[in-house]
Structure formats: structure tokens, C-alpha cells
Amino acid sequence: MAEILVSQDYVSSTIVVGAHAEVITMVFRSKIILAVGAHPDDIELGCGGTLCKLAKKGGKVVAVYLTKGEKSGDARIRVQESTKALRVLGVKEIHFGNFPDTEIPHSFDAINFLEEFSLRYSPDIVLTHTTNDTHQDHRQTGWLSISAFRNVQKILAYETPRVMSAAFLPTYFVDISGCVKKKWEALQCHASQKGKRYLAYHSTVSLSSFRGSQVGLACAEAFEIMKFVEKI
């Protein structure tokens, strides 16, 4: 299996297959990045460190949530918290859909909602949920992304605390050293969710440390490659 590790200059990444290595273009050469989440806090949890790095590098990051997370609190407050959290990470363009929390449909309307952002922004890469997740909204968002972003050449799937550990098999890792504190600062914005264990400091640090240890880094976020198109 090929393992992909973003290099320390945060500009290129290397794919290693056997004894051969070649530089490929993926996250950090992308000028327009679209991050998709089912609920407020999903994007911050799954790829907050990566988005922080991208924003620092001058990338245009657009965040889209399908719901407002009303099943876990006041929708207005949850929207405010996620907006504040993403601002901490340097993300300026943030959008929220009105699909029902816990009941995101597999429908034309849902696909069209996401596809409109693809048409509007023409992203170089999409970061979305893995379909290997125990939460139905997370799985659905992953499946919807496959259809909605069928014309986007690069799609990565991030993990949340609800991933199925035996099924989520990441092969793309992003070094988030220097952004773990910012990610934690962003997650602290979700005050209404502070009772949830996965938003605890040790959970954030432990996961990033574990993913980093898998590829020889101090801290990392891990992704599955859903699609990668290389033009030669």
C-alpha cells in the first residue's frame, strides 16, 4: 500500500511505492480548498490543523456544513461557535445548510447543495467525511461528496471520533506541527459541547500525536484518499 507523507516544507508531498518516490501535487499546492462537514465542529475536529496550515500559506479555504447541529444544542449558538472556531484557524468563508441534523438525506437536493459550491469556487481539492463512520450523517456526507464533487480531481476523507477504527485506513498524513495549539483554541470555541469527551484537550493532542507517530512526525492529521487525479 502506498503511504503519503507531507514534507516539512508544507508545499509538496511524496508518495512512496516500493523503492521509488515521486513528488506529487496535493493539499499544499492547492490554491482553493473546500472543507465539508455534516455538523458544526466536524471540520475543526477532522482537518482543523490542516486548514490552519493552508490558511497560513495563503490558500483560499471555504468551509461548508450541511446542518446547524440542532440536535446537540441551540442551532444559532452552534453556528456562532463554529464560525468563531474557523476564524481562529484563519478560515473566512463559512456556509451552513438547513438539512436536518441526524437525518441528512441521500437526495438530489443535498447533492445539488454541495455541487453549487463546487461550481462557484472550482476547488482544487475537497476535504470531507470518510464513509467509514458510525454516524449516519457523517457517512451520508461522505457519499454525497463523491457525487457532488465528481468533477473535482482530488478528494481526501478525514476522521472524526466516530470513525470505525477497523475500516478507516489512512494513507495520507499532514504534518500539523505548530498548529495543534491553534486547533485546540478553535475547539474551545465550542463551549456548548464542552461535556463531550472528544473535545477534551487530551483527546485532541493524543490523536494528533498517535497519527504523527505512525509516520515519524510529532503531530499529524490523517486522511483516506477518495480520489486523486494526476495530470502528466
VEXDREN-2710 file (C-alpha; in Angstrom, 1 decimal):
% VEXDREN-2710
k/r/px/py/pz
1/MET/0.0/0.0/0.0
2/ALA/1.3/3.5/-0.8
3/GLU/1.9/5.8/2.0
4/ILE/1.8/9.6/1.5
5/LEU/3.5/11.9/3.9
6/VAL/3.5/15.7/3.5
7/SER/7.1/17.0/3.6
8/GLN/8.4/19.5/6.2
9/ASP/8.2/22.5/3.8
10/TYR/4.4/22.0/3.7
11/VAL/4.4/22.6/0.0
12/SER/4.8/19.2/-1.7
13/SER/4.2/15.7/-0.7
14/THR/5.9/12.4/-1.5
15/ILE/4.3/9.2/-2.4
16/VAL/6.5/6.2/-1.8
17/VAL/5.9/2.9/-3.7
18/GLY/8.5/0.3/-3.1
19/ALA/11.9/1.8/-3.6
20/HIS/10.6/4.6/-5.9
21/ALA/9.5/8.1/-4.9
22/GLU/8.0/10.9/-6.9
23/VAL/6.7/14.4/-5.9
24/ILE/3.0/14.8/-6.3
25/THR/0.7/17.8/-6.1
26/MET/-2.0/17.6/-3.4
27/VAL/-3.1/19.6/-0.5
28/PHE/-0.4/22.3/-0.1
29/ARG/-0.2/23.1/-3.8
30/SER/-3.9/23.6/-3.8
31/LYS/-5.0/27.3/-4.1
32/ILE/-8.7/26.7/-3.4
33/ILE/-9.7/24.2/-0.7
34/LEU/-13.3/23.2/0.1
35/ALA/-13.8/21.6/3.5
36/VAL/-17.2/19.8/4.1
37/GLY/-18.8/18.8/7.4
38/ALA/-22.1/17.4/8.5
39/HIS/-22.3/19.4/11.7
40/PRO/-20.6/22.4/13.4
41/ASP/-17.3/21.1/14.9
42/ASP/-16.8/18.3/12.4
43/ILE/-14.4/20.2/10.1
44/GLU/-12.4/21.6/13.1
45/LEU/-12.0/18.1/14.6
46/GLY/-11.2/16.3/11.3
47/CYS/-8.9/18.8/9.5
48/GLY/-8.6/21.9/11.6
49/GLY/-4.8/21.7/11.8
50/THR/-4.5/21.2/8.0
51/LEU/-6.8/24.2/7.4
52/CYS/-4.7/26.3/9.7
53/LYS/-1.6/25.4/7.7
54/LEU/-3.3/26.1/4.4
55/ALA/-4.6/29.5/5.6
56/LYS/-1.1/30.4/6.8
57/LYS/0.2/29.6/3.3
58/GLY/-2.3/31.9/1.7
59/GLY/-4.7/29.3/0.4
60/LYS/-8.4/30.2/0.0
61/VAL/-10.3/27.9/2.3
62/VAL/-14.1/27.6/2.1
63/ALA/-16.0/25.6/4.8
64/VAL/-19.5/24.2/4.2
65/TYR/-21.7/22.5/6.8
66/LEU/-24.9/20.6/5.8
67/THR/-26.7/21.2/9.1
68/LYS/-26.6/23.6/12.0
69/GLY/-26.3/20.8/14.6
70/GLU/-29.6/21.5/16.3
71/LYS/-29.9/18.0/17.8
72/SER/-26.9/18.9/20.1
73/GLY/-27.9/22.3/21.2
74/ASP/-29.3/25.7/20.0
75/ALA/-28.7/26.0/16.3
76/ARG/-27.9/29.7/16.5
77/ILE/-25.3/29.1/19.1
78/ARG/-23.7/26.2/17.3
79/VAL/-23.4/28.2/14.1
80/GLN/-21.7/31.1/16.1
81/GLU/-19.3/28.7/17.8
82/SER/-18.2/27.1/14.5
83/THR/-17.8/30.4/12.8
84/LYS/-15.7/31.6/15.7
85/ALA/-13.6/28.4/15.7
86/LEU/-12.9/28.6/12.0
87/ARG/-11.9/32.2/12.2
88/VAL/-9.3/31.1/14.8
89/LEU/-8.0/28.7/12.1
90/GLY/-7.9/31.5/9.5
91/VAL/-10.9/30.4/7.5
92/LYS/-13.0/33.3/6.4
93/GLU/-15.7/31.9/4.1
94/ILE/-18.2/29.7/6.0
95/HIS/-21.6/28.4/4.9
96/PHE/-24.3/26.5/6.6
97/GLY/-27.1/24.4/5.1
98/ASN/-30.5/23.7/6.5
99/PHE/-30.6/19.9/6.3
100/PRO/-32.0/18.2/9.4
101/ASP/-29.4/17.1/12.0
102/THR/-29.2/13.3/12.2
103/GLU/-31.3/13.0/9.0
104/ILE/-29.2/14.3/6.2
105/PRO/-30.9/12.8/3.1
106/HIS/-29.4/11.0/0.2
107/SER/-31.2/13.2/-2.3
108/PHE/-30.8/15.4/-5.3
109/ASP/-31.3/18.5/-3.1
110/ALA/-28.4/17.5/-0.9
111/ILE/-26.1/16.7/-3.8
112/ASN/-27.0/19.9/-5.5
113/PHE/-26.4/21.9/-2.4
114/LEU/-22.8/20.8/-2.3
115/GLU/-22.3/20.9/-6.0
116/GLU/-23.2/24.5/-6.1
117/PHE/-20.1/25.3/-4.0
118/SER/-18.0/23.3/-6.5
119/LEU/-19.4/25.3/-9.4
120/ARG/-19.0/28.6/-7.5
121/TYR/-15.4/28.1/-6.2
122/SER/-13.9/25.4/-8.5
123/PRO/-11.9/23.9/-5.7
124/ASP/-8.6/22.2/-6.4
125/ILE/-9.2/19.7/-3.5
126/VAL/-12.1/18.7/-1.2
127/LEU/-11.7/17.6/2.4
128/THR/-14.8/15.7/3.6
129/HIS/-16.0/12.9/5.9
130/THR/-14.9/9.3/5.4
131/THR/-17.8/6.9/4.6
132/ASN/-16.2/4.6/7.2
133/ASP/-18.0/6.3/10.2
134/THR/-20.6/5.1/12.7
135/HIS/-22.6/8.4/12.5
136/GLN/-25.2/8.3/9.7
137/ASP/-24.8/12.0/8.9
138/HIS/-21.0/11.6/8.5
139/ARG/-21.4/8.6/6.2
140/GLN/-24.0/10.4/4.2
141/THR/-21.9/13.5/3.8
142/GLY/-19.0/11.3/2.5
143/TRP/-21.3/9.6/-0.1
144/LEU/-22.9/12.9/-1.1
145/SER/-19.4/14.4/-1.6
146/ILE/-18.5/11.6/-4.1
147/SER/-21.4/12.6/-6.3
148/ALA/-21.3/16.3/-5.8
149/PHE/-17.6/16.7/-6.4
150/ARG/-17.3/14.1/-9.2
151/ASN/-15.5/16.7/-11.3
152/VAL/-13.0/17.7/-8.6
153/GLN/-9.7/16.0/-9.2
154/LYS/-8.7/15.5/-5.5
155/ILE/-10.8/14.4/-2.6
156/LEU/-9.5/13.5/0.9
157/ALA/-11.6/12.0/3.7
158/TYR/-10.8/12.9/7.3
159/GLU/-11.6/11.2/10.5
160/THR/-13.8/12.2/13.4
161/PRO/-14.2/10.5/16.8
162/ARG/-17.0/8.3/15.3
163/VAL/-14.8/6.6/12.7
164/MET/-14.8/2.8/12.5
165/SER/-11.3/2.1/13.6
166/ALA/-11.0/-1.2/11.7
167/ALA/-12.3/0.4/8.5
168/PHE/-10.7/3.9/8.4
169/LEU/-7.3/3.2/6.8
170/PRO/-5.5/6.5/6.2
171/THR/-2.7/6.7/3.7
172/TYR/-2.2/10.5/3.5
173/PHE/-0.8/12.3/6.5
174/VAL/-0.4/16.1/7.0
175/ASP/2.2/17.4/9.5
176/ILE/0.3/19.8/11.7
177/SER/3.2/20.7/14.0
178/GLY/2.9/24.3/15.0
179/CYS/-0.9/24.2/14.6
180/VAL/-2.0/21.9/17.4
181/LYS/-2.4/24.7/19.9
182/LYS/-4.5/26.7/17.3
183/LYS/-6.6/23.6/16.7
184/TRP/-7.2/23.3/20.4
185/GLU/-8.0/27.0/20.7
186/ALA/-10.6/26.6/17.9
187/LEU/-12.2/23.6/19.6
188/GLN/-12.5/25.5/22.8
189/CYS/-14.9/27.8/20.9
190/HIS/-17.5/25.0/21.1
191/ALA/-18.5/25.9/24.7
192/SER/-21.9/24.4/24.3
193/GLN/-20.3/21.0/23.6
194/LYS/-17.7/21.1/26.3
195/GLY/-19.1/18.0/28.1
196/LYS/-18.3/15.8/25.1
197/ARG/-15.2/13.7/25.7
198/TYR/-13.8/14.0/22.2
199/LEU/-13.5/17.8/22.7
200/ALA/-11.1/17.4/25.6
201/TYR/-7.6/18.6/25.3
202/HIS/-6.0/15.2/25.8
203/SER/-8.2/13.7/23.1
204/THR/-7.0/16.3/20.5
205/VAL/-3.3/16.0/21.5
206/SER/-3.4/12.2/21.8
207/LEU/-4.9/11.6/18.3
208/SER/-2.5/14.1/16.6
209/SER/0.4/12.5/18.4
210/PHE/-0.7/9.0/17.5
211/ARG/-1.2/9.8/13.8
212/GLY/2.2/11.6/13.8
213/SER/3.9/8.5/15.4
214/GLN/2.6/6.4/12.6
215/VAL/4.6/8.3/10.1
216/GLY/7.6/9.7/12.1
217/LEU/6.2/13.1/12.9
218/ALA/5.4/14.9/16.1
219/CYS/1.8/15.6/15.2
220/ALA/-0.4/14.8/12.1
221/GLU/-3.9/14.6/10.8
222/ALA/-4.8/11.5/8.8
223/PHE/-6.8/11.1/5.6
224/GLU/-8.1/8.5/3.2
225/ILE/-7.6/9.2/-0.4
226/MET/-11.0/9.1/-2.1
227/LYS/-9.8/10.3/-5.4
228/PHE/-6.6/11.6/-6.8
229/VAL/-6.2/12.6/-10.5
230/GLU/-2.6/13.3/-11.7
231/LYS/-2.2/15.2/-15.0
232/ILE/1.1/14.5/-16.7
END
